[in-house]
Structures are given as C-alpha cells and as structure tokens.
Amino acid sequence: ITPEITPEATPETTPETSPTSVYFQDPLVQPPSFIQKLKSREIPEGTRVQLDCIVVGIPTPEVRWYCEGKELENLPDIQIIHTGNLHSLIISEAFEEDTGRYSC
C-alpha cells in the first residue's frame, strides 16, 4: 500500500508577490492506515482459516495478500474478499504447506 503524496503548487508571480511555494492539504486524501492488523495464529490441520485486516484511507487503498513475500490470488482453496474496509484471506482447509508469514 503506497500513501498518496500531497501535491505541491506554486502560485503565479506578480510584481506584488515574490516566488514562493504553497502546499495544499487536500481534506479528501488520507494515507492508508491499518485499524486492525494481522494476528499470529496456530490452527489444527484441515481447518478453515480467516485472516482479517482493516485498512482505511482516501482514496480507498488497494490491498494485496502475500505469503512469504509471494502475492496470493483467488484459487479454489483460497478466497480474497473485502467488504468496506475489512479485507479477508480465507483458506478453506489449511495444511502444513500453508504455514508461513502472511501479510497484507
């Protein structure tokens, strides 16, 4: 997730003004912020696992899921869903090969 950068604007120079920089703070832009972060878990083999994180920001942040640095995609046994600010990764049946460090 990459935060938005506040644009820089320079007003026109007139005889009454000297060159200067003005920074506009757009109230409709908020950098992404994690309200709920991922939590470490141990689960029995063969059980369903749901990992959740809540991310807010304006514009709405694009969230991607990773396991050991490799980006995950929707597959028959892995679902990536989001409802509003809640982003979830669901593994229908977790096995030893699913063990790893997950991030969003």
N, C-alpha and C positions, 0 to 999 in steps of 0.2 A: 504494500500500500504506500503510495507516494503522496505526501501532502502537497496541496496546491501552493504555489508561490504567489504572494501578493504582488500585483503589477506595479511598476514604477511609472509615473507620468511626470513630464516636465512642462510647466506652463509656458505659453508664448512670452518672449521677451519684448518689452516695450520700453520706451525711454524712462518711464516711471519705475520700472522694476529691474532688478538685476537677475541674472540667471540663478536659478535655484531648483532643487528637486523637491517634489511633493509626493508623499506616499499616501495612497488611498487605501483605507481599510474597508474592504467590501463586507458588509454585515451578512451577506448571503454566502460567504465562503468560510468554512470551518475545517481545519485539518482533521484527518481521521483520528479517532480516539477509541481505545478499547475500554468498554464499560465492563465487560466480563471476559476475562482471559481464560485460556485453556487450562485445565487442571490435570495433573498426573493421576493415572488410574491403573489399577490392575484388575483384570476381569478373567473369569474362567473361560477356557477354550470352548468355542462353539456358540457363545452367547452374542447377542446383538449389542453393539456399542454405538452410542451417540455422543459426539464431541460437539460442544456448542461454544460459540464466542459471540459477543455483542459488540458491534462496531458502529459508531455514529460519525457523521461528517457531512458537510455540504460542499460540493455535490456528493451524493451517496457514494461511498467508497466501493470499489470493486474488490471483492475478497476472493482469494485463491487458497486452496488447501495443498499442503505438502507433507510428505513422509520422508524423513531423512534427506530433505532438500529436493526431492523429486516431486514435480507437480502432479497432483491426482486429478483424475477425470471421473465423470459418472460412468460406472460399469454395472453389470448385473448385481454384483455383491457390494458395490459402494455407491451411495447416493450423496450428492452435494445439493443442499437445498437452502433457501433463505426466505424468511418471512419478515418483512420490515428490516429491522436492524439485527435480527437474530440469524446467524449463519451456522449451519449444522453439517457435519460429516457423519453419515450413518454407515456402519459396516454391519451387514446383515448377520454374518457369522464370523466372529474373529477367531483366528488361529495363530499359532506361533509365528508364521511368516508375516503376519500383520503387525508384529511387535516393532516398535520404532518410535522415533521422535516426530510427532505430528505438530504442524504449525499452520497458522492461517494469517 
